Amino acid sequence: MRIIAGKAKGMILHAPKGYATRPTGSRVKEALFNSIQGLELEARVLDLFAGSGALGLEALSRGAGYVVFVENSPTAIRSLTYNIEKTGWQAQTRVVGMDVLSFLKSCQEKPFDLIFIDPPYSYEKWPEILNLLAGKKLLKDMGRLILEQSVSTGQNQLIEGFELIKAKQYGSTALLFYKLAKGESVDGCI
């Protein structure tokens, strides 16, 4: 697993061993960033279920300004912290070691330009996460929310307050791209 473009192109990232963390493959990651090209520049990014940090670090390599990584697994946090130190982007990142639902319930962040959601394929608490994201208004007006999930989960995840603008399939992985629905305003969760 490596960073595929930008300032840190080619840098190999450490990933936790085992099956608890499923890193985003290079093909899927490249397709994701090609689909949002330009939106990552100077962006505030929220990487939920961050794992090794591959998506957030790719965004930083391509010009993002700041990334908040949310991860619950101590093993994944060790890999994530190692990868951040290896890139030298400690000042542009914050690692939150807690469950995503707990983070969203207690969120004290300003709205983000990009939100990546890449949970384990077996994750079942979708309704709560999607409702919290909509209720907290964490996405800026021109921002994008990108959900990575198993194709078997279904490709038409409706999220109240968001509009699905694109869905792509890569093998067993689906990428769903959302923007704020018309009439939604951005307050943040402060």
Backbone as CSV, one residue per row, in Angstrom:
resi,resn,N_x,N_y,N_z,CA_x,CA_y,CA_z,C_x,C_y,C_z
1,MET,0.860,-1.169,0.000,0.000,0.000,0.000,0.898,1.221,0.000
2,ARG,0.597,2.158,-0.911,1.437,3.343,-1.030,0.610,4.556,-1.411
3,ILE,1.202,5.728,-1.250,0.581,6.959,-1.727,0.805,7.014,-3.226
4,ILE,-0.256,7.293,-3.998,-0.152,7.135,-5.451,0.087,8.424,-6.222
5,ALA,-0.050,9.600,-5.593,0.183,10.852,-6.323,0.519,11.969,-5.354
6,GLY,1.058,13.049,-5.898,1.315,14.246,-5.107,2.698,14.291,-4.484
7,LYS,2.814,15.093,-3.422,4.107,15.351,-2.765,4.778,14.091,-2.238
8,ALA,4.012,13.147,-1.756,4.576,11.928,-1.162,4.395,10.707,-2.064
9,LYS,4.239,10.934,-3.352,4.017,9.840,-4.304,5.052,8.729,-4.123
10,GLY,4.544,7.498,-4.043,5.405,6.332,-3.932,5.731,5.930,-2.502
11,MET,5.413,6.776,-1.514,5.726,6.439,-0.131,4.902,5.228,0.294
12,ILE,5.589,4.237,0.830,4.924,3.021,1.288,4.340,3.280,2.674
13,LEU,3.075,2.889,2.844,2.374,3.070,4.108,2.316,1.753,4.873
14,HIS,2.429,1.849,6.170,2.310,0.679,7.038,0.828,0.421,7.300
15,ALA,0.418,-0.831,7.204,-0.974,-1.214,7.496,-0.972,-2.262,8.592
16,PRO,-1.975,-2.234,9.464,-2.037,-3.252,10.515,-2.206,-4.643,9.915
17,LYS,-1.608,-5.624,10.570,-1.743,-7.011,10.105,-3.118,-7.548,10.464
18,GLY,-3.573,-8.519,9.714,-4.849,-9.166,10.008,-5.963,-8.631,9.132
19,TYR,-7.164,-9.061,9.437,-8.320,-8.742,8.611,-9.235,-7.687,9.220
20,ALA,-8.866,-7.168,10.383,-9.725,-6.175,11.046,-9.769,-4.865,10.256
21,THR,-8.679,-4.554,9.562,-8.617,-3.332,8.753,-8.502,-3.728,7.292
22,ARG,-9.309,-3.104,6.434,-9.311,-3.410,5.012,-8.866,-2.154,4.262
23,PRO,-7.559,-2.064,3.916,-7.096,-0.864,3.224,-7.746,-0.701,1.851
24,THR,-7.989,0.544,1.471,-8.529,0.846,0.145,-7.466,0.527,-0.893
25,GLY,-7.824,-0.271,-1.892,-6.883,-0.656,-2.932,-6.483,0.531,-3.802
26,SER,-5.324,0.430,-4.435,-4.798,1.526,-5.259,-5.748,1.908,-6.387
27,ARG,-6.354,0.919,-7.029,-7.272,1.198,-8.148,-8.477,2.003,-7.677
28,VAL,-9.054,1.610,-6.531,-10.216,2.306,-5.984,-9.818,3.700,-5.514
29,LYS,-8.670,3.798,-4.845,-8.194,5.094,-4.349,-7.937,6.052,-5.515
30,GLU,-7.321,5.561,-6.578,-7.065,6.412,-7.742,-8.380,6.878,-8.372
31,ALA,-9.358,5.989,-8.496,-10.660,6.360,-9.054,-11.354,7.391,-8.176
32,LEU,-11.283,7.206,-6.864,-11.891,8.148,-5.933,-11.298,9.547,-6.134
33,PHE,-9.985,9.652,-6.138,-9.350,10.965,-6.250,-9.480,11.565,-7.649
34,ASN,-9.561,10.735,-8.675,-9.837,11.270,-10.014,-11.235,11.886,-10.070
35,SER,-12.172,11.310,-9.320,-13.550,11.802,-9.315,-13.719,13.122,-8.560
36,ILE,-12.819,13.416,-7.641,-12.928,14.656,-6.861,-11.770,15.610,-7.162
37,GLN,-11.095,15.371,-8.261,-9.883,16.127,-8.597,-10.089,17.631,-8.417
38,GLY,-9.187,18.241,-7.667,-9.241,19.677,-7.412,-9.953,20.030,-6.118
39,LEU,-10.912,19.221,-5.691,-11.637,19.498,-4.451,-10.773,19.297,-3.214
40,GLU,-9.676,18.533,-3.347,-8.826,18.258,-2.197,-7.843,19.396,-1.893
41,LEU,-7.679,20.341,-2.812,-6.713,21.425,-2.614,-7.119,22.315,-1.450
42,GLU,-6.231,22.434,-0.466,-6.449,23.231,0.746,-7.663,22.777,1.561
43,ALA,-8.157,21.591,1.306,-9.392,21.103,1.934,-9.188,20.718,3.393
44,ARG,-10.267,20.903,4.178,-10.390,20.296,5.503,-11.056,18.949,5.273
45,VAL,-10.407,17.889,5.742,-10.849,16.531,5.443,-11.142,15.780,6.743
46,LEU,-12.233,15.025,6.732,-12.588,14.128,7.831,-12.513,12.703,7.300
47,ASP,-11.646,11.889,7.900,-11.445,10.506,7.483,-11.993,9.601,8.588
48,LEU,-13.234,9.119,8.406,-13.889,8.255,9.386,-13.543,6.797,9.107
49,PHE,-13.307,6.024,10.163,-12.806,4.651,10.044,-11.470,4.696,9.308
50,ALA,-10.560,5.516,9.778,-9.334,5.870,9.060,-8.375,4.713,8.830
51,GLY,-8.365,3.718,9.691,-7.433,2.607,9.511,-6.001,3.110,9.499
52,SER,-5.261,2.800,8.445,-3.864,3.226,8.313,-3.735,4.683,7.879
53,GLY,-4.861,5.304,7.539,-4.833,6.701,7.099,-4.615,6.889,5.616
54,ALA,-4.732,5.827,4.848,-4.411,5.884,3.421,-5.188,6.968,2.668
55,LEU,-6.480,7.133,2.944,-7.268,8.137,2.207,-6.894,9.559,2.628
56,GLY,-6.827,9.810,3.924,-6.472,11.145,4.397,-5.065,11.544,4.012
57,LEU,-4.121,10.613,4.087,-2.743,10.909,3.694,-2.634,11.145,2.189
58,GLU,-3.399,10.411,1.413,-3.435,10.659,-0.038,-3.949,12.067,-0.308
59,ALA,-4.984,12.485,0.435,-5.518,13.844,0.273,-4.456,14.885,0.616
60,LEU,-3.715,14.678,1.706,-2.642,15.609,2.073,-1.562,15.652,0.999
61,SER,-1.201,14.503,0.478,-0.186,14.457,-0.575,-0.621,15.238,-1.811
62,ARG,-1.927,15.270,-2.046,-2.471,15.958,-3.217,-2.865,17.415,-2.915
63,GLY,-2.528,17.918,-1.721,-2.722,19.332,-1.451,-3.745,19.717,-0.409
64,ALA,-4.344,18.741,0.286,-5.289,19.080,1.353,-4.558,19.854,2.444
65,GLY,-5.308,20.694,3.165,-4.699,21.516,4.197,-4.668,20.875,5.567
66,TYR,-5.691,20.074,5.909,-5.798,19.533,7.269,-6.697,18.306,7.247
67,VAL,-6.326,17.278,8.011,-7.125,16.045,8.070,-7.346,15.640,9.524
68,VAL,-8.593,15.335,9.863,-8.945,14.716,11.137,-9.207,13.246,10.846
69,PHE,-8.411,12.379,11.483,-8.552,10.931,11.333,-9.296,10.394,12.555
70,VAL,-10.345,9.610,12.343,-11.082,8.989,13.442,-10.952,7.477,13.298
71,GLU,-10.387,6.849,14.325,-10.145,5.404,14.302,-10.235,4.885,15.729
72,ASN,-10.815,3.702,15.898,-11.034,3.119,17.213,-10.011,2.041,17.577
73,SER,-9.462,1.351,16.603,-8.558,0.228,16.851,-7.170,0.710,17.273
74,PRO,-6.676,0.280,18.447,-5.329,0.669,18.880,-4.245,0.236,17.883
75,THR,-4.409,-0.937,17.286,-3.437,-1.421,16.302,-3.417,-0.508,15.069
76,ALA,-4.592,-0.152,14.581,-4.675,0.742,13.424,-4.133,2.126,13.775
77,ILE,-4.409,2.607,14.987,-3.912,3.924,15.403,-2.385,3.937,15.418
78,ARG,-1.765,2.836,15.854,-0.292,2.771,15.823,0.222,2.890,14.391
79,SER,-0.410,2.176,13.450,-0.001,2.276,12.039,-0.243,3.679,11.500
80,LEU,-1.395,4.244,11.818,-1.747,5.589,11.370,-0.747,6.615,11.889
81,THR,-0.432,6.555,13.177,0.521,7.489,13.772,1.898,7.342,13.136
82,TYR,2.316,6.105,12.902,3.598,5.849,12.242,3.604,6.476,10.847
83,ASN,2.521,6.285,10.090,2.452,6.833,8.730,2.470,8.354,8.727
84,ILE,1.789,8.973,9.683,1.787,10.438,9.773,3.194,10.937,10.084
85,GLU,3.864,10.290,11.030,5.233,10.695,11.379,6.176,10.499,10.199
86,LYS,5.994,9.425,9.468,6.838,9.129,8.298,6.689,10.215,7.231
87,THR,5.479,10.729,7.050,5.261,11.778,6.046,5.664,13.153,6.564
88,GLY,5.720,13.320,7.893,6.059,14.615,8.476,4.888,15.583,8.533
89,TRP,3.665,15.072,8.478,2.476,15.930,8.437,1.760,16.020,9.783
90,GLN,2.495,15.915,10.876,1.879,15.975,12.199,1.121,17.283,12.413
91,ALA,1.649,18.408,11.927,1.008,19.717,12.139,-0.274,19.875,11.321
92,GLN,-0.465,19.039,10.321,-1.642,19.135,9.457,-2.677,18.058,9.760
93,THR,-2.498,17.359,10.880,-3.383,16.241,11.179,-3.769,16.225,12.651
94,ARG,-4.872,15.543,12.905,-5.294,15.238,14.273,-5.856,13.830,14.259
95,VAL,-5.391,12.992,15.167,-5.875,11.618,15.284,-6.801,11.553,16.486
96,VAL,-8.021,11.105,16.245,-9.010,10.941,17.301,-9.193,9.444,17.519
97,GLY,-8.779,8.961,18.676,-8.878,7.537,18.993,-10.184,7.220,19.686
98,MET,-11.239,7.113,18.900,-12.540,6.765,19.479,-13.460,6.203,18.403
99,ASP,-14.529,5.606,18.850,-15.556,5.076,17.975,-16.176,6.215,17.149
100,VAL,-16.469,5.967,15.891,-17.017,6.993,14.999,-18.329,7.563,15.535
101,LEU,-19.210,6.713,16.025,-20.484,7.212,16.562,-20.255,8.145,17.753
102,SER,-19.361,7.768,18.640,-19.055,8.620,19.798,-18.458,9.950,19.340
103,PHE,-17.573,9.897,18.365,-16.974,11.121,17.833,-18.050,12.040,17.270
104,LEU,-18.931,11.493,16.451,-19.956,12.320,15.818,-20.924,12.904,16.849
105,LYS,-21.245,12.140,17.876,-22.160,12.631,18.917,-21.553,13.794,19.701
106,SER,-20.227,13.782,19.879,-19.572,14.816,20.683,-18.759,15.792,19.825
107,CYS,-18.978,15.801,18.550,-18.167,16.559,17.598,-18.057,18.043,17.948
108,GLN,-16.836,18.554,17.881,-16.557,19.976,18.103,-15.745,20.531,16.931
109,GLU,-16.012,20.084,15.743,-15.264,20.474,14.549,-16.074,21.421,13.676
110,LYS,-15.348,22.268,12.936,-15.968,23.097,11.900,-16.301,22.188,10.712
111,PRO,-17.172,22.621,9.800,-17.515,21.796,8.631,-16.285,21.467,7.767
112,PHE,-16.396,20.372,7.059,-15.312,19.848,6.224,-15.639,19.997,4.744
113,ASP,-14.574,20.057,3.932,-14.711,20.074,2.472,-14.922,18.657,1.943
114,LEU,-14.266,17.695,2.572,-14.355,16.293,2.160,-14.544,15.417,3.391
115,ILE,-15.442,14.455,3.294,-15.620,13.454,4.342,-15.506,12.085,3.688
116,PHE,-14.530,11.291,4.153,-14.360,9.914,3.693,-14.942,8.987,4.752
117,ILE,-15.771,8.053,4.324,-16.326,7.036,5.218,-15.977,5.673,4.624
118,ASP,-15.098,4.948,5.316,-14.626,3.657,4.815,-14.660,2.621,5.941
119,PRO,-15.860,2.211,6.364,-15.967,1.275,7.491,-15.692,-0.163,7.068
120,PRO,-15.541,-1.042,8.066,-15.482,-2.470,7.728,-16.759,-2.844,6.975
121,TYR,-16.642,-3.743,6.029,-17.814,-4.120,5.232,-18.925,-4.710,6.080
122,SER,-18.585,-5.254,7.255,-19.605,-5.858,8.114,-20.262,-4.845,9.059
123,TYR,-19.889,-3.592,8.980,-20.407,-2.570,9.897,-21.919,-2.417,9.717
124,GLU,-22.660,-2.421,10.834,-24.121,-2.435,10.749,-24.819,-1.184,11.268
125,LYS,-24.092,-0.214,11.802,-24.739,0.949,12.421,-24.895,2.119,11.444
126,TRP,-25.209,1.793,10.196,-25.351,2.825,9.157,-26.366,3.906,9.481
127,PRO,-27.566,3.537,9.874,-28.571,4.581,10.081,-28.112,5.644,11.081
128,GLU,-27.482,5.215,12.169,-27.029,6.181,13.176,-25.966,7.120,12.619
129,ILE,-24.991,6.557,11.914,-23.902,7.391,11.366,-24.456,8.384,10.353
130,LEU,-25.273,7.923,9.443,-25.801,8.802,8.404,-26.701,9.883,8.999
131,ASN,-27.514,9.518,9.999,-28.360,10.524,10.653,-27.532,11.566,11.390
132,LEU,-26.473,11.132,12.063,-25.604,12.082,12.767,-24.896,13.018,11.788
133,LEU,-24.424,12.466,10.681,-23.755,13.309,9.679,-24.711,14.368,9.143
134,ALA,-25.930,13.975,8.867,-26.915,14.932,8.356,-27.288,15.949,9.427
135,GLY,-27.497,15.481,10.641,-27.922,16.366,11.718,-26.854,17.352,12.158
136,LYS,-25.600,16.946,12.121,-24.500,17.803,12.557,-24.062,18.798,11.483
137,LYS,-24.490,18.569,10.256,-24.131,19.452,9.135,-22.621,19.678,9.073
138,LEU,-21.915,18.579,8.937,-20.455,18.604,8.926,-19.844,18.882,7.563
139,LEU,-20.647,18.916,6.507,-20.120,19.104,5.163,-20.385,20.526,4.691
140,LYS,-19.351,21.162,4.120,-19.505,22.509,3.575,-20.397,22.474,2.331
141,ASP,-20.925,23.629,1.942,-21.844,23.726,0.804,-21.325,23.060,-0.463
142,MET,-20.064,23.284,-0.815,-19.506,22.729,-2.045,-18.725,21.440,-1.783
143,GLY,-18.845,20.884,-0.579,-18.086,19.712,-0.194,-18.639,18.414,-0.751
144,ARG,-17.898,17.352,-0.509,-18.297,16.013,-0.948,-18.117,15.022,0.188
145,LEU,-19.070,14.100,0.290,-19.005,12.979,1.199,-18.829,11.747,0.327
146,ILE,-17.796,10.951,0.601,-17.527,9.759,-0.204,-17.606,8.538,0.705
147,LEU,-18.495,7.631,0.359,-18.728,6.417,1.120,-18.185,5.233,0.334
148,GLU,-17.305,4.452,0.973,-16.804,3.224,0.368,-17.446,2.060,1.097
149,GLN,-18.029,1.138,0.343,-18.715,0.001,0.954,-18.697,-1.191,0.018
150,SER,-19.148,-2.314,0.526,-19.273,-3.513,-0.279,-20.421,-3.343,-1.266
151,VAL,-20.250,-3.861,-2.462,-21.315,-3.828,-3.463,-22.551,-4.528,-2.927
152,SER,-22.357,-5.561,-2.115,-23.499,-6.310,-1.592,-24.351,-5.498,-0.611
153,THR,-23.821,-4.381,-0.096,-24.583,-3.524,0.813,-25.685,-2.786,0.071
154,GLY,-25.499,-2.583,-1.216,-26.468,-1.834,-2.014,-25.877,-0.502,-2.416
155,GLN,-26.177,-0.058,-3.621,-25.532,1.134,-4.138,-26.407,2.371,-4.094
156,ASN,-27.515,2.325,-3.442,-28.373,3.507,-3.409,-28.645,3.919,-1.971
157,GLN,-27.573,4.115,-1.211,-27.723,4.550,0.168,-28.287,5.965,0.171
158,LEU,-29.509,6.104,0.630,-30.119,7.424,0.729,-29.755,8.025,2.074
159,ILE,-29.270,9.238,2.055,-28.905,9.935,3.280,-29.712,11.217,3.315
160,GLU,-30.562,11.357,4.307,-31.367,12.565,4.439,-30.449,13.777,4.537
161,GLY,-30.731,14.786,3.722,-29.924,15.995,3.713,-28.816,15.978,2.678
162,PHE,-28.602,14.825,2.032,-27.552,14.687,1.020,-28.150,14.190,-0.291
163,GLU,-27.482,14.506,-1.379,-27.898,14.064,-2.714,-26.810,13.181,-3.310
164,LEU,-27.159,11.969,-3.720,-26.211,11.070,-4.380,-25.935,11.612,-5.776
165,ILE,-24.670,11.904,-6.070,-24.340,12.464,-7.382,-23.598,11.483,-8.289
166,LYS,-23.031,10.429,-7.696,-22.311,9.464,-8.522,-22.130,8.178,-7.736
167,ALA,-22.218,7.043,-8.420,-21.929,5.739,-7.822,-21.077,4.957,-8.812
168,LYS,-19.978,4.386,-8.296,-19.083,3.605,-9.151,-18.778,2.287,-8.466
169,GLN,-18.569,1.261,-9.287,-18.263,-0.063,-8.758,-16.909,-0.519,-9.281
170,TYR,-16.095,-1.080,-8.346,-14.772,-1.616,-8.678,-14.661,-2.982,-8.019
171,GLY,-14.939,-4.041,-8.767,-14.944,-5.378,-8.187,-16.024,-5.457,-7.120
172,SER,-15.620,-5.812,-5.887,-16.581,-5.940,-4.793,-16.770,-4.636,-4.014
173,THR,-16.140,-3.552,-4.481,-16.198,-2.263,-3.790,-17.052,-1.262,-4.554
174,ALA,-17.882,-0.533,-3.819,-18.683,0.548,-4.401,-18.230,1.870,-3.781
175,LEU,-18.135,2.908,-4.611,-17.878,4.271,-4.150,-19.132,5.086,-4.423
176,LEU,-19.641,5.752,-3.382,-20.822,6.598,-3.511,-20.417,8.024,-3.170
177,PHE,-20.737,8.966,-4.047,-20.352,10.366,-3.886,-21.607,11.197,-3.629
178,TYR,-21.579,11.975,-2.554,-22.720,12.793,-2.158,-22.325,14.257,-2.043
179,LYS,-23.309,15.125,-2.195,-23.174,16.546,-1.869,-24.386,16.919,-1.030
180,LEU,-24.354,18.106,-0.439,-25.510,18.557,0.330,-26.710,18.707,-0.586
181,ALA,-27.862,18.310,-0.101,-29.092,18.511,-0.864,-29.399,20.006,-0.900
182,LYS,-30.043,20.443,-1.943,-30.412,21.862,-2.048,-31.231,22.274,-0.831
183,GLY,-30.959,23.463,-0.358,-31.699,23.977,0.795,-31.084,23.631,2.134
184,GLU,-30.015,22.781,2.150,-29.351,22.459,3.403,-28.301,23.525,3.672
185,SER,-28.195,23.972,4.907,-27.184,24.960,5.264,-26.102,24.316,6.103
186,VAL,-24.989,24.997,6.233,-23.857,24.471,6.965,-23.723,25.205,8.293
187,ASP,-23.829,24.486,9.396,-23.659,25.087,10.709,-22.404,24.557,11.393
188,GLY,-21.999,23.340,11.062,-20.938,22.691,11.813,-21.540,22.102,13.065
189,CYS,-20.698,21.597,13.946,-21.223,20.953,15.144,-20.626,21.571,16.393
190,ILE,-20.339,22.849,16.341,-19.756,23.531,17.492,-20.874,23.960,18.418
